[in-house]
């Protein structure tokens, strides 16, 4: 069984390239936003059917919610630059 701590470290290393994070709060927020964006993008890739003729497993509302989340993440990333 994999502990939550191990999984969390794996995600951080996977999505930040193993870089250490500074104590700067905005750097931590940027790291969180990057990880969230990448995880949502991976969920989209994993759930997108191979053919447009196939029904998507996510509801239309969920797809719109994910798009809205990605938009909010992008907007906040631009604010932090």
C-alpha positions in Angstrom: 0.0 0.0 0.0 1.3 3.5 -1.0 1.1 6.2 1.6 -0.5 9.5 0.9 2.8 11.2 1.6 4.6 9.1 -1.0 1.9 9.8 -3.6 2.1 13.6 -2.8 5.9 13.5 -3.2 5.5 11.6 -6.5 3.1 14.2 -7.9 5.4 17.1 -6.9 8.4 15.4 -8.5 6.5 14.4 -11.5 5.0 17.9 -12.2 7.8 20.1 -10.9 10.7 18.1 -12.2 11.9 17.5 -8.6 12.8 21.1 -8.1 12.8 22.4 -4.5 10.2 25.1 -3.8 11.2 28.4 -2.2 9.6 29.7 1.0 8.1 32.5 -1.1 4.2 32.1 -0.8 3.7 33.2 -4.4 6.2 30.5 -5.6 4.2 27.9 -3.6 1.0 29.1 -5.2 2.5 29.0 -8.7 3.6 25.4 -7.9 0.1 24.4 -6.8 -1.4 26.0 -10.0 1.0 24.2 -12.3 0.3 20.8 -10.6 -3.5 21.4 -10.8 -3.3 22.4 -14.4 -1.2 19.4 -15.4 -3.4 17.0 -13.4 -6.6 18.3 -15.0 -4.9 18.1 -18.5 -4.0 14.5 -17.8 -7.5 13.7 -16.7 -8.8 15.2 -20.0 -6.3 13.1 -22.0 -7.1 9.9 -20.0 -10.9 10.3 -20.4 -11.1 11.6 -24.0 -12.5 8.8 -26.3 -10.4 7.8 -29.2 -13.2 8.5 -31.7 -15.5 11.6 -31.8 -18.3 9.1 -32.5 -18.0 7.7 -29.0 -19.7 9.4 -26.1 -17.4 11.1 -23.6 -17.5 9.5 -20.2 -17.7 12.9 -18.4 -21.0 14.8 -18.4 -21.2 18.1 -20.4 -21.5 20.0 -17.1 -18.3 18.3 -15.8 -16.5 19.2 -19.0 -17.6 22.8 -18.7 -16.5 22.9 -15.0 -13.0 21.6 -16.0 -12.7 24.2 -18.7 -13.7 26.9 -16.2 -11.2 25.6 -13.7 -8.4 25.7 -16.3 -9.5 29.2 -17.2 -9.3 30.3 -13.6 -5.9 28.7 -13.2 -4.5 30.4 -16.3 -5.9 33.8 -15.1 -4.3 33.4 -11.7 -1.0 32.3 -13.3 -1.0 35.5 -15.4 -1.6 37.6 -12.3 1.3 36.1 -10.5 3.8 36.8 -13.3 
